[in-house]
């Protein structure tokens, strides 16, 4: 019920938190710990085999990560400037744009009949690189807008992301694969529950600020999300990736770790700066599920057609 209707639960609880914020504000002191728990669960779902898979798809992983840290920050900056966002929204958009791939991308890739091993590899690599890339890119883009303490942000990412994931992997190593396997199937749903609670608590924190929300910010977030998915897919195909890999890269590029963006916004800036991450989290899940289900019904690769003059020769439908 949780994973199947994940997007609906997000909408319902976000609406409940907006209308009745008080019960959800109790999670505010524990927000960072909640995100760390999500990353710990991610570590429990990983195996050392997942790291070896990185070297099985080096070209696709490299392309996906490059798009992750070049395309999404650039889109966030261009959309924010084009729509004239105030500094708080611009800051929030950049935190979302520079964030690594979100853990939900692995489930969306499976739903879209994508390359799950590639998706996990990209998430691992982008999450690891985000420790340096998020402070670097955020500081570079926003140097003329707001002062960014890159070292403090780097340390925060290490505490929220790297340490919990490593602890999860250590638990798998110490307890053994067989023991973890017994509970592993429940871990993604538990992580989804924590993500939904985190989104609802952040909506509650921004309940007063939501009155300032305009259709302009919603439009900006949607443009950022849709452009990331579409451009990621087209560029992956242009770089001669298979349709399956292109779907995977598009989902990975268009699905951000918004929880990390929210946590950094709250810790180093303001609740208002976290608002784009809240909206992007809802957007990426709704759009991601829709796109994944749409792709699931299409062929995984381009169908082959037969040349009637030379039956031995086949070409892809796109080249006839």
C-alpha positions in Angstrom: 0.0 0.0 0.0 2.8 2.4 0.8 5.0 1.9 -2.3 2.1 1.4 -4.7 0.4 4.7 -3.7 3.6 6.5 -2.7 2.8 9.7 -4.7 -0.8 9.8 -3.3 0.6 9.5 0.3 3.0 12.3 -0.3 0.2 14.6 -1.5 -2.2 13.7 1.3 0.3 14.1 4.1 1.8 17.3 2.6 -1.8 18.7 2.5 -2.5 17.6 6.0 0.8 19.1 7.3 -0.1 22.4 5.6 -3.6 22.5 7.1 -2.7 21.1 10.5 1.0 21.8 11.0 1.2 21.4 14.8 1.5 17.6 15.0 4.3 17.5 12.4 6.4 20.2 14.0 7.5 17.7 16.6 9.8 16.2 14.0 11.6 19.5 13.4 14.5 18.9 15.9 15.0 15.4 14.5 14.9 16.3 10.8 18.6 15.8 10.1 18.5 12.5 12.0 15.5 11.4 9.9 17.5 12.0 6.7 20.5 10.2 8.2 18.3 7.3 9.0 17.2 7.2 5.3 20.8 7.1 4.2 21.5 4.4 6.8 18.7 2.3 5.3 20.2 2.8 1.9 23.5 1.5 3.2 21.7 -1.6 4.5 20.2 -2.3 1.1 23.6 -2.1 -0.6 26.1 -4.9 -1.3 29.8 -4.8 -2.3 28.6 -6.2 -5.6 26.9 -2.9 -6.2 30.3 -1.2 -6.2 31.7 -3.7 -8.6 28.8 -3.0 -11.0 30.2 0.5 -11.4 33.1 -0.9 -13.4 30.7 -2.9 -15.6 29.1 0.3 -16.9 31.9 2.9 -16.7 30.8 4.9 -19.7 27.2 5.1 -18.8 28.0 5.9 -15.1 30.4 8.6 -16.2 27.9 10.1 -18.6 25.1 10.1 -16.0 27.1 11.7 -13.3 28.4 14.4 -15.6 24.9 15.2 -16.6 23.8 15.1 -12.9 26.3 17.8 -11.9 26.4 19.9 -15.1 22.9 19.8 -16.4 20.7 20.1 -13.2 22.6 23.0 -11.6 22.7 24.9 -14.9 19.0 24.4 -15.4 18.3 25.5 -11.8 20.2 28.7 -12.4 18.8 29.5 -15.8 15.1 28.9 -14.7 15.6 30.9 -11.5 17.1 33.9 -13.4 14.6 33.7 -16.2 11.7 33.8 -13.8 13.2 36.4 -11.5 13.2 34.4 -8.3 14.1 36.1 -5.1 17.4 35.0 -3.4 15.8 32.5 -1.0 14.1 30.6 -3.9 17.2 30.9 -6.1 19.3 29.4 -3.2 16.7 26.5 -2.8 16.7 25.8 -6.5 20.5 25.6 -6.6 20.6 23.2 -3.6 18.2 21.0 -5.5 20.1 21.3 -8.7 23.5 20.4 -7.1 22.1 17.5 -5.1 23.0 13.9 -6.0 20.6 11.4 -7.4 17.8 10.4 -5.0 17.3 6.9 -3.7 13.8 6.8 -5.2 15.4 6.7 -8.6 16.3 3.0 -8.1 12.6 2.1 -7.6 11.5 4.3 -10.5 14.1 2.7 -12.8 12.8 -0.8 -11.9 9.3 0.4 -12.7 10.4 1.8 -16.0 12.2 -1.5 -17.0 15.5 0.4 -16.8 19.0 -0.8 -15.8 18.7 -1.1 -12.0 22.4 -1.9 -11.5 23.3 1.2 -13.5 20.9 3.3 -11.4 22.4 2.0 -8.2 25.9 2.7 -9.5 25.0 6.2 -10.5 23.4 6.9 -7.1 26.5 5.7 -5.3 28.9 7.7 -7.4 26.9 10.9 -7.4 26.2 10.6 -3.6 29.9 10.2 -2.9 31.0 13.0 -5.2 28.2 15.3 -3.8 30.3 15.7 -0.6 32.7 18.0 -2.6 30.5 18.9 -5.6 27.5 20.4 -3.7 29.6 23.0 -1.7 31.7 23.7 -4.8 28.9 24.3 -7.3 26.6 26.1 -4.8 29.4 28.5 -3.8 30.4 29.0 -7.5 26.9 29.8 -8.7 25.8 31.9 -5.7 29.1 33.8 -5.1 27.5 37.1 -6.1 24.2 36.4 -4.3 24.9 35.0 -0.9 27.9 33.8 1.1 28.2 30.0 1.2 30.3 28.4 3.9 31.6 25.5 1.7 33.5 23.8 4.5 30.6 23.7 6.9 28.3 22.4 4.1 30.9 19.7 3.2 31.0 18.6 6.9 27.2 18.5 7.0 27.0 16.3 3.9 29.6 14.0 5.4 27.6 13.6 8.6 24.2 13.2 6.9 25.2 11.0 3.9 28.6 9.4 4.0 28.7 8.3 7.7 25.2 6.7 7.7 25.8 4.9 4.4 29.1 3.5 5.6 27.5 2.4 8.9 24.9 0.6 6.9 27.5 -1.2 4.9 29.4 -2.1 8.0 26.3 -3.6 9.6 25.8 -5.8 6.5 29.5 -6.9 6.8 29.4 -7.6 10.5 25.9 -9.2 10.7 26.2 -11.2 7.5 24.3 -11.1 4.2 21.9 -13.8 5.3 20.7 -12.0 8.4 20.2 -8.7 6.6 18.5 -10.5 3.7 15.6 -11.4 6.1 14.7 -7.8 6.6 16.0 -6.2 3.4 12.7 -6.4 1.5 11.1 -4.2 4.2 13.8 -1.5 4.1 12.7 0.4 0.9 9.2 0.8 2.3 10.6 2.0 5.6 12.8 4.5 3.8 9.8 5.7 1.8 7.9 6.2 5.1 10.7 8.3 6.5 10.8 10.3 3.3 7.1 11.0 3.5 7.4 12.1 7.1 10.3 14.3 6.3 8.4 16.0 3.5 5.3 16.5 5.7 7.4 17.9 8.5 9.1 20.4 6.2 5.7 21.4 4.8 4.6 22.1 8.4 7.7 24.2 9.0 6.9 26.2 5.9 3.1 26.4 6.6 3.3 30.2 7.1 5.6 30.7 4.1 3.3 28.7 1.8 1.0 31.7 1.8 3.8 33.4 -0.1 3.9 30.6 -2.6 3.0 31.6 -6.1 2.4 29.7 -9.3 5.7 31.1 -10.5 7.7 28.9 -8.1 5.6 25.8 -9.0 6.1 26.5 -12.7 9.9 26.9 -12.2 10.2 23.6 -10.3 8.2 21.8 -12.9 10.3 23.2 -15.7 13.5 22.2 -13.9 12.2 18.7 -13.3 10.7 18.1 -16.7 13.8 19.6 -18.5 16.1 17.4 -16.5 14.2 14.2 -17.5 13.8 15.1 -21.2 17.3 16.5 -21.8 18.9 13.7 -19.8 17.1 11.2 -22.0 17.9 12.9 -25.3 21.6 13.5 -24.5 22.0 9.8 -23.3 20.6 8.6 -26.7 22.8 11.2 -28.5 25.8 9.6 -26.7 24.8 6.2 -28.2 23.4 4.7 -25.0 20.8 2.0 -25.4 17.1 2.9 -24.8 17.2 1.0 -21.5 20.3 3.0 -20.3 18.9 6.3 -21.6 15.7 5.8 -19.5 17.8 5.0 -16.5 20.1 8.0 -16.9 17.1 10.3 -17.5 15.4 9.1 -14.3 18.6 9.3 -12.3 19.3 12.9 -13.5 15.7 14.0 -13.0 15.4 12.5 -9.5 17.3 14.5 -6.9 18.1 13.8 -3.2 15.7 16.6 -2.1 15.9 15.5 1.5 19.6 16.5 1.5 18.7 19.8 -0.1 16.1 20.4 2.5 18.4 19.5 5.4 21.2 21.8 4.1 18.7 24.7 3.5 17.4 24.4 7.1 20.9 24.0 8.7 22.7 26.7 6.8 20.1 29.1 5.4 16.3 29.3 6.1 13.1 27.3 5.9 12.0 29.4 3.0 15.1 28.3 1.1 13.9 24.7 1.6 10.6 25.3 -0.2 11.8 24.5 -3.7 13.1 21.2 -2.4 9.6 20.4 -1.0 7.9 21.1 -4.3 10.6 19.3 -6.3 10.2 16.2 -4.1 6.5 16.1 -4.8 7.0 16.9 -8.5 9.7 14.3 -9.1 7.7 11.5 -7.5 4.5 12.3 -9.4 6.3 12.8 -12.8 8.7 10.0 -12.1 5.9 7.5 -11.6 4.0 8.7 -14.6 7.1 8.6 -16.9 8.2 5.2 -15.5 4.8 3.7 -16.1 4.6 5.2 -19.6 8.0 3.8 -20.5 7.2 0.4 -19.0 4.6 -0.1 -21.7 7.0 0.7 -24.6 9.7 -1.6 -26.1 13.0 -1.6 -24.2 14.9 -1.3 -27.4 14.1 0.0 -30.9 12.3 -2.7 -32.9 14.2 -4.3 -35.7 12.9 -4.2 -39.3 13.8 -6.5 -42.2 15.1 -5.2 -45.5 12.9 -7.0 -48.0 15.6 -6.8 -50.7 18.1 -8.4 -48.3 16.4 -10.3 -45.5 19.7 -10.9 -43.8 20.1 -7.2 -43.3 18.2 -5.5 -40.4 18.0 -1.9 -39.3 16.5 -0.2 -36.4 13.1 1.5 -37.0 14.6 4.9 -36.3 17.1 4.5 -39.2 14.7 3.2 -42.0 
